Amino acid sequence: MNATISRRGLSALALAATAAAFALPGRAQDAWPAKSVKLVVPFPPGGGTDLVARAMGQKLAERLRQPVVIDNKPGASTIIGTDAVAKAAPDGYTLLLSGSTSYSVNAALRAKLPYDPVHDLAPIAIVARTPLVLVVNANAPWRSVAELVAAAKAKPRGIRYATFGSGSGPHLAGELLALAAGVQLQDVPYKGSSQSAIALIGGEIEMGIDTVASVAPHVRSGKLRALGIVGATRSSLLPEVPTLAELKLPEATFDAWYGFAAPARTPQPVIDRLVRDVGATMADPALQAQLRAQGMEPVMIGAAAFRSQMESEISRYRALAHRAGIAPE
């Protein structure tokens, strides 16, 4: 009897220990977040990505009941900031808010990255889409894409345009434009939207391809002239500007979007909580209006669809890069 009781007692203790081992992480995850959350933006302050991050961060902090701190880490075509998140502790306290460059473009164009977006990042949600727009200095002689293309044909590589580094979204869009129009353009790298706008307004370069959110204020002020929307549809912020597809350059179409992600191996309950809270945040009419005022389309594309889009774009852009001969350094 005593032996039987001892064996039963030991079994009960073992089961209790096992239950405790599983319960403790669960309680720790239920307590998330217990401190501020860092949201890494791989661009300088002031650009389209930064605008989305700060608008979203403020609303998300209200739901999390913890501060959301924006950490700008620009450089290397978003690689520096994205890699910092990919290598961060997978505890839900370091997140990434970036454009498609970080998730699909870099992976499609670069043979060697310090991170793999498919395996090293856990998608949370795509929260906004934004068209890119082709702009020139307001004093430039070209008043249409056709006139700009004619000038580029007359002087190969004489039209310089801003990128955020070799292989960035604007670089890919510029090369697709060059391929579609049968011209040669010269890319010039800058660290972000603010620097490239200053360079274009100051006459250092002839053309820019950036988000509507970033350049619309300069278009409205008369410093820049918008010639064409690079995305698939017109922008509500610049409704009078035609798309490149309307201008018979459909192969130059390039869509940009913004997504949240966490380091891979972040506990699934934390990811699930983030998906719910980000979704609730995106349903806020005030936030939607704020994003639309910046030329963005609010969306809520969940983790599974986010991953699917990332993988499909990597394949598509890889094929486009091969066709256009893009070879990032």
C-alpha positions, -999 to +999 in steps of 0.1 A: +000+000+000+028+024+010+047+016-022+015+022-042+009+055-025+045+065-031+043+057-068+010+076-071+025+105-052+055+107-074+033+106-105+012+134-092+043+155-085+057+148-119+024+159-135+023+190-114+058+199-123+050+194-160+019+215-158+039+242-140+066+242-167+039+249-193+019+273-172+047+297-164+055+308-200+017+311-206+014+335-176+044+355-188+029+358-223-005+368-208+013+396-190+027+410-222+034+438-226+048+446-192+070+475-205+074+498-235+075+484-270+101+496-295+090+501-331+120+501-354+117+523-386+146+517-410+143+553-424+151+587-410+123+608-394+100+626-418+094+601-446+063+581-454+073+551-433+080+573-403+046+590-407+028+556-407+048+544-377+041+575-356+004+575-364+000+538-357+023+538-327+002+564-309-030+545-314-015+511-307+000+523-274-035+531-262-046+495-268-014+480-253-015+504-224+023+507-228+044+533-246+053+525-282+087+541-288+098+549-324+134+540-331+147+553-365+175+532-378+182+543-414+207+531-439+217+504-464+184+503-482+166+495-449+189+465-441+204+480-409+171+485-392+155+453-405+185+432-395+183+448-360+148+435-355+155+401-371+183+396-345+164+411-316+151+390-287+118+373-298+098+386-269+074+410-285+092+441-273+110+449-306+089+453-337+095+464-373+074+489-393+087+491-428+078+491-465+080+463-490+117+470-496+125+452-463+101+423-468+104+415-505+125+438-527+158+433-509+153+395-508+145+395-545+175+416-556+202+407-531+220+374-531+234+380-496+214+395-468+223+394-431+187+382-426+160+362-444+127+380-442+107+348-448+125+328-420+138+355-396+107+377-394+072+369-381+046+388-402+019+406-382-001+427-407+001+449-437-015+482-426-013+506-455-006+509-492+008+540-508+015+548-544+048+561-556+049+592-577+074+605-603+083+641-596+106+667-611+117+702-600+090+728-606+114+747-628+123+717-650+113+720-686+094+688-687+056+689-681+048+653-689+063+619-687+066+618-725+087+650-725+109+635-697+113+603-716+123+622-748+150+641-728+163+608-714+165+593-749+184+624-762+209+621-734+214+586-719+220+587-681+216+625-683+185+623-660+196+616-624+170+603-600+169+597-562+169+563-546+172+550-510+202+529-520+209+503-547+180+479-549+156+500-529+119+505-540+126+537-558+156+522-575+135+492-587+107+515-598+132+537-617+148+508-635+114+494-644+105+529-658+137+529-678+131+494-692+095+502-701+104+535-718+136+522-734+158+548-718+188+549-695+186+568-662+212+574-635+204+565-599+218+585-570+214+571-535+201+591-505+193+581-469+156+589-471+128+610-484+138+642-467+173+642-482+162+632-516+135+660-517+161+686-507+184+674-534+156+675-560+144+710-550+180+722-549+188+709-584+213+682-575+191+657-594+165+659-621+139+633-610+125+617-579+103+586-573+089+586-538+057+581-519+028+605-524+028+611-487+064+623-488+063+646-518+027+659-520+035+689-496+063+699-520+039+695-550+013+716-533+038+743-524+049+746-560+085+733-554+080+700-573+059+689-602+042+655-603+042+638-637+029+603-630+017+578-604+038+547-604+012+526-586-017+507-602-043+534-593-045+572-590-039+588-556-067+606-538-041+631-526-031+639-562-061+628-582-052+649-613-020+630-618-023+600-642-008+566-636+021+553-657-003+526-669-026+553-683+004+568-700+010+535-718+038+524-695+021+496-676+053+476-671+066+504-650+039+499-623+052+493-588+031+492-556+044+501-522+030+490-488+038+491-451+038+461-427+044+452-391+066+423-382+083+408-352+114+386-349+108+350-358+101+327-328+081+354-310+056+335-290+024+328-309+001+343-282+020+376-285+017+375-323-020+368-320-024+397-295-006+420-319-027+410-349-059+417-329-047+450-315-033+462-348-066+452-365-086+471-339-062+501-343-067+501-381-105+501-376-102+535-360-119+561-383-097+589-371-065+569-379-079+560-413-087+596-421-052+606-409-036+580-433-058+590-462-048+626-457-012+615-462-021+598-495-022+563-481-049+535-483-055+520-449-058+482-450-057+452-426-040+422-442-033+396-415-002+375-409-009+345-432-019+367-462+011+390-454+035+361-456+019+349-489+022+383-504+058+386-493+068+353-509+049+360-542+066+394-545+100+380-539+095+357-569+080+385-591+106+411-583+134+386-588+122+379-623+117+416-630+152+424-617+167+397-640+149+412-669+159+447-661+195+438-653+194+451-617+224+440-597+226+457-563+261+462-548 
